[in-house]
Amino acid sequence: MDCADIPKAERIDVISQPIKPQVVDASLEPLAKIKERESLFSLAQGWEGYDQQFSYLIKGFLPANSFGMIYGASGSYKSFHALSWAVHIALGLDWNGCRVQSRPVLYIAGEGGVGVSRRLKALAMRYHNGLQLSRLYRIDFGVQVTDGFQMNELVKLIQNKAKQVDEPFGLVIIDTLARSFGGADENQARDMGAFISACDQIRANTGGATLLIVHHSGVQDKERARGSSSLRAACDFEYRIEREREPKLAYILTATKSKDEKEQPAQAFELVEHKLFTDDDGDDVRSLAALNVGMVPLEPVTQDIKPLTASEQALYQAVRSRMVSEESTAIAVIRDDLKAQGQKGISNFSKWLKGCIDKGVLKEIDGRLVTVVVAPD
């Protein structure tokens, strides 16, 4: 009905009535009681708190009580870098000439497996005389942080351990975002927003632990992180990891966003091999540890490589699978793997190997094969 259809006398009667509240919530605290106590909120004045100490975990690189990520293509050594930071913070050991605040660290290894423990052992051999990293803790499976129950259990776990060691955690690393994202869509801003909100709740309920996310680069655009741009917008810091070209086994760390600090110049960090033990077959089990002193970087490895044949792809994947599992990649072992898998034309193995090396996806070092870049599907 249009207002013009209502008689004037009725309209005047309605307008003259006092306005009543639309919703009455009995649970609301009476105003009189609010006046009797102090507010739940507090005010900071002007620049108060500007000189707060220990506003960093790694000075100039990793701020305290913050949210950020490192990202890169598969096989770019981003997890090796994240673990290096984790170990240095747990030990309170200077990194790349920068002061480090010593705090307990939690590493959520979403992909699980024995690889993470072996990488940590290599780092302990490099920086802690092979002794146990007592202030670095792991969860060897992905925690779906957008699931309310799992997030609350994670917070409870961190709070209980912090109370036990009488020290708040400084860093929580989620490796990788995909493994902690559940069935949500990384490209949807709403789903990414839920993930960011969950990380903020973890940070708020753990005394201000920094949340460091390990993430993949974009499929088409390698210069940015995969998924919704709302992730980058929420970050206080962001770093890109790329593999460096030969002759070194190294990665390049490039700062792509720093909210409150000057962005550091790109630097390369070399990886060195450590023998961990000899297995029951008599083979040496080794892993890599990232050095903590940066170098002037060479050109990064390009991802624009020639397509592999089906047999070359199978060979490449066999090497990569063994590298991820920290197992032997001796040429004879890889050949046996392909034979056991029923790969046809195994007599052409040498041809496939030459193709992988010529196309720049594998290289041979002392009879062992190592991946150089990620091969296209």
Protein Blocks (a to p, Z undefined) as FASTA:
>chain_A
ZZklpcfklmmmmmmpccddfbdcfkbccfklmmmpccfbdcdehjehklpghibfbghk
acghiaddddddehklmmmmmmmmmmmmmnopaeehiacdddddddddfkgpjklmmmmm
mmmmmmngopacfkbccdfbdcdfklmklmmmmmmmmmmmmmmnopacfbdcdddfklmn
ojadfklmklmmmmmmmmmmmmmmnoopacdddddddfklmmbcehjfklmmmpmbdcdd
dddddfbdcdddddfbdfkbccddddddddddddfbdcfkopacddddddfbdcdddddd
dfbdcdddfklmmmmmmmmmmmmnopafbfklmmmmmmmnopghklmmmmmmmmmmmnop
acceehiacdfbdcdZZ
